[in-house]
Amino acid sequence: MRSEFLIFGKPVIEREEQDEVLDSMRRGWLGTGPKVAKFERDFATYKGASYAAALNSCTAALHLSLLALNLRKGDEVITTPMTFCASVNSIIHAGATPVLADVRPDTMNIDPDEIRKKITSRTRAILPVHFAGRACDMDAIMAIAGEHSLAVVEDCAHAIETEYRGRKAGTIGDFGCFSFYSTKNVVTGEGGLVITRKAEDNDRIKVLGLHGMSKDAWKRFSDAGFKHYDVVEAGFKYNMMDLQAAIGIHQLSRVEKNWKRREAIWQSYKRAFSGLPVDLPAPVESGTRHAYHLFTILVNAERAGISRDEFLDAMTREKIGVGVHYRSIPEHPYYQKTFGWRGEDYPHALKIGRETVSLPLSPGLSDADVNDVVAAVGKLAGGTAG
Ligand SMILES: *Cc1c(COP(=O)(O)O)cnc(C)c1O
């Protein structure tokens, strides 16, 4: 067995990030400033996006994108039950009502046919999540949005490198929301960003993200002369700091290198687990690029001879960190109480949520680490044949 615990989702931070953070400290400019501006430019360039607004989380990015739609009480936003709670909570905080449409069992992404069934006269937007980094069926989703004049907010927390039929995830809908949380594909500790096609959406998000103030606060302290600001809305404190952007600038420069490493690990897992009685990720759809954010297997107690929760415990005892992405949204008590949701009404998400396990996929894994994961999974989920 391994001697050291393999931390799930451990980021790879190199010398450049450390030096850049120290540079910010030595200059004494810690908050929103030139490094945030550079990170926004670099990210917009990487995605081929017109505008980018850096924020302190993807949750903030989702919240402000939905606020920019001027939703009213009773308006409905359709999203997936197979996501992190922030996707749903941001709809609630924007004053609208979340509506769930079940996922496809193979891709684990929101099913366009289920979206159609959930459209009402109150539907205003669709919030798809590119789950694990796999592109949603965006042609179908954009067609539905077009027919019903709905906005589309893409939750790209897993999807920095994702592409769909020649377009980059986050540039297809009206808003693309990204996360730089410590386990994501590009990290800033905590951090998020919205890309938009329209200048007015970008302006609105920047104003809402900094107290509703009309001018960039950091410009107030430059030598260009004193400037007053006006408060034009009751905004939020959602801005990214230069300390965070200092990390992100160098993380982003390595995004493709890290993607290649995760792709190699992904292929190793697919080969190694092909004979095991567990479900593996569906093949990547042609014409798309997977971001390889999560490698998830489904552990079914009857087939694998071990329950999912026993498997999680046993992997941890083998000193391998694992994750669950996610128990389905309707299984959480708040949503049951508030919206009357029941897991059984979203059967595909329910099953995935009860069987899914995420295996380590950090680009920092050594070949020996990957071998340890392969050996442990084979030992624990080998079923009767193993
Ligand atoms: C991580 C995540 C978020 C939230 O991102 P934060 O930056 O932590 O706010 C939202 N949606 C999904 C699908 C996520 O995985």
The ligand as an SDF file (V2000), in Angstrom:
LIG
                    3D

 15 15  0  0  0  0  0  0  0  0999 V2000
  -17.2050   24.2650   -8.5390 C   0  0  0  0  0  0  0  0  0  0  0  0
  -18.5280   24.4500   -9.2070 C   0  0  0  0  0  0  0  0  0  0  0  0
  -19.2840   25.6220   -9.0790 C   0  0  0  0  0  0  0  0  0  0  0  0
  -18.9200   26.6980   -8.1190 C   0  0  0  0  0  0  0  0  0  0  0  0
  -17.6700   27.2120   -8.3290 O   0  0  0  0  0  0  0  0  0  0  0  0
  -17.0410   28.1810   -7.2100 P   0  0  0  0  0  0  0  0  0  0  0  0
  -15.9210   28.8640   -7.9350 O   0  0  0  0  0  0  0  0  0  0  0  0
  -16.5610   27.3010   -6.1020 O   0  0  0  0  0  0  0  0  0  0  0  0
  -18.0920   29.1220   -6.7770 O   0  0  0  0  0  0  0  0  0  0  0  0
  -20.4440   25.7440   -9.8130 C   0  0  0  0  0  0  0  0  0  0  0  0
  -20.8680   24.7700  -10.6260 N   0  0  0  0  0  0  0  0  0  0  0  0
  -20.1840   23.6200  -10.7630 C   0  0  0  0  0  0  0  0  0  0  0  0
  -20.7040   22.5770  -11.7000 C   0  0  0  0  0  0  0  0  0  0  0  0
  -19.0070   23.4100  -10.0360 C   0  0  0  0  0  0  0  0  0  0  0  0
  -18.3410   22.2600  -10.1490 O   0  0  0  0  0  0  0  0  0  0  0  0
  1  2  1  0
  2  3  1  0
  2 14  2  0
  3  4  1  0
  3 10  2  0
  4  5  1  0
  5  6  1  0
  6  7  2  0
  6  8  1  0
  6  9  1  0
 10 11  1  0
 11 12  2  0
 12 13  1  0
 12 14  1  0
 14 15  1  0
M  END
$$$$
